[in-house]
Amino acid sequence: MTSNGTNGGAEVGSGEERRKGKATPDTLKVGCIAIVTKDGHPRRAEILSIKETKSGKQFYCNFDNFNKRLDEWVPVSRIDFDQDVEWPNPDKDKQKDAKNKKSTVSKKSQPPKKAQKRVGKREESVASEGQTPHPWTEFVESQNKADGEDRANASLEVGATPTVGPDEMELDEDETPASAAKKEHLQPFSREQEIEKLRTSGSMTQNPAEISRIRNISKVEFGRHVLFPWYFSPYPEVFSQEDCIYICEFCLSYYGDLKAFTRHRMKCTLQHPPGNEIYRDDFISFFEIDGRRQRTWCRNLCLLSKMFLDHKTLYYDVDPFLFYVMTTRDDRGCHMIGYFSKEKESADGYNVACILTMPQYQRKGYGRLLIQFSYELSKIEGKLGSPEKPLSDLGLLSYRQYWSENIIDLLLGYSEREEKCTIEGIASALAMTTQDVEHTLQALKMQIYHKGEHKIVIPEKLVQQRERSRAKQKRVINPDQIQWKPPVFTAASRTWAW
């Protein structure tokens, strides 16, 4: 990783030779590479920032070959000062500062671009030039629309791959240099392999300034759980000096002092999110909260979720959004598992703005429930939905799995009934956009061109994988238990207004 920390999972340092020598807690400075204990093992780590807290000096470390989200503040006790420290090269730093200054001046002299796409509510900037896009994002944005419309309108058959020669059957791709470069992105994806890659993969954020910001909160006590944030969140600056902050799991108020938090908990009477309960089954409940009616609660929710979403930029203007919070119930109240937000009126037809499963509940199937619930609401509205882009890396992984599972299940039903289908039919049945359907089919290598027709095939390997997945007991949303009607808003309630 470079010293500014913008590339996830790379080797720390810039690769040049560094002067080595001993250091002390007082002489260790930003840019040094030291041996730091992580998960019981000594690892090389670059010091990105230093701060004084109530418990003493702490160092913000980026570890060798670890994702940016795994950076952390460490105390002096975790740094091995018996080992030599690699000191930053002052000459290199001067050259870098001069280069950055020159780049800034040249950018200011450039004429402004008049025609630019309007930035979304959750995005502060677009991808910087030279930034490597995520393979799935690169694939989605580079599809040919005209060819996609042709495939969408064609009648598609479902069944096993026909036994034909290579001259009779080909995948639905143009044999151009660009399409050849895409092929590596269109290989069938493995969830296990991608989860393993998350440790070292880069961030999905499109704002380089955002990912390079130093995480300001070290630890959070949230209900019965202790959380360690992944990213920067714009809590008041005074909270960065605390070793731990305390957040009420019901009203989401935040405190830096344990005594003040204890007094608050004795007075707080809220036992569930401050909205209407629109779904309940034997295990979970969903609450709908209007950002305009519950501004403070929704702003606090955004601050909390920003610690675990690298691309989220919505902190203050919550009026145009609805928040759907999933909770689990016990005798103490309704405890938040995760949520997704949704624009009251989306010009692009998005059914999800931000989506998050709290870290203590991740990899337990809850993300799939959030995604399913968002599509169930789209079905009630009679619309086709799609999540707002870009997705975070974990969000992308969950959506990929949800799309592939549901499309394969639907196609297997068509195959058993020996019925033909179209991409529009699949999209309508699942409340998904035709673009999401088509891109999922292509990523799974399920679209072919055979004897002058576009067809869909289901590889036997995917069928077997789906059968094994069905054998596992998974929670699902029961659409019959959703008590909800699409809300109707006035023009004033869809925008910011006091």
C-alpha positions, 0 to 999 in steps of 0.5 A: 500500500502506498503511504496515503493508504488508497490501495487496499491489500498492497504491501506497505511502503513505496518499495524504495530502500529505507533507513533502518534504526531503533525508535521509541514511542516519542520518536516514532513518526508518521510514515515509519514502518514498524512491527506491530502485533495483530491477531497475535502475530507480528506484522509490518505496518505503516504509521499513518497517523498519531493521536493522544487519547485519554489512555495515552498515545495511539498509532493508526496502522495500515498492515501489510497485505490487509484491506483498508478497513482492517487498519486500526489504532493501536497502543504503544504496547502492541509495537515491538520497539526491539525491532528496527523501524524503517524510517521514511525517506525525506528526499522522496517525501519532498519530491512527492510534495512538489509533485502533488503541488504541481498537479494541483496547480495544473488542475486549477488551470484547466477549464471547467467541464460544462456538461457533467452528470448530476452527482447523486445524493450519496456521492461526493465525487466520481472515480478519479482518473487512473483508479482501477474500477471493480470488475463487476462495475467495469463489466456493468458499465461497459455493456452495449445497450443496443445489443442488450435491447436486442437480446431482451426482446428475443424469445429465450428457451430454458434447458440444458446446453445443446450439443453443437460444434463451436461454429454453431454456438457462441456466447452472447458477446462480440468478438472484439478486443474489448469483449476479449478483455471482459471475459476474465470478468465474466467467469462464474463467481465463487462466493467463497473465493470472493469472501477470501479476497475481501481481506486484501481487495481495494475499497469500492469507494469512488472518492479517493479523498474519502478512503484516505481519511483516517478512521477517527473512532477506535471502538464502539459499545452498542448494546451488548456488542463491542464494535470496531469501526472500519471507516471514518465517520463524521462524529464531533471531533472531540469523540476522536480523543475517546478510547471508546464511544457509547451508542444507545441501541434504541435511540442511537444517541452517542456519548463519550463518557460512560457515566453520562451514557449510564444516566441516559440509559436510565431515562431512555424509554424507547424500545424500538425504532421510532416508526411504524412496524410494517412486518413481523414474523416469529423472528424479525420485524421491519420498521418504516421511518420517515427521515423528515419526521425523525431527523435526529434518529435518522442522522444518528443512524447515518453516522453509525452506518458510515463507520461500516460503509466506505462510499456512504456520504449522506449524513445530514439531508435525510428528509427525502429518504425513508429508512427500513430497519430490520430488528430482532425481538426479545424481552428487552426490546427490538434490536437493530440488525440492519437497514436500507434507505430508499428515496421517496421519489427516485428519478432513476428508479432505485429501490435502495439507496444505502443498505447495511447489515451490522457487523455482529450480524453479518454472514448469517443470512440477514443481508439476503432478507434486507434485499428480499424485503426491498424487492417485495416492496417494489412488487407491491409498488408495481415497479422494477427496482435496482440498488443505487450504484456503486455498491460496497464490496460486501453489498455487491457480493450479497446482491450477486448471490440474491440475483443468481439464486432467484433467477436460477429458481425461476428458470428451473420452474420454466424448464419444468413446465417447458415454457419459454421466457423473455428477459422482460418476463424474468424481470417482471416476475422478480421486480428486477431491472432487465439490466440486472437480469441480463448482467447476471445471466452473462456473468454466470455464462447462461446466455448463448447464441444458438441457430440464430436465436438467443437462448438461456441455458442452465449449466448442470454445475449451477443446478447442483450448487443451487440444490445444495444451497436449498438443503440449508435452512434459510429464513425468508420474508413472507410477503403475506405478512407485509402490512404496507401501502406505498406512501404518497408524499407532497412535493414539500415532503420529498425535499429538505424543509424545516 
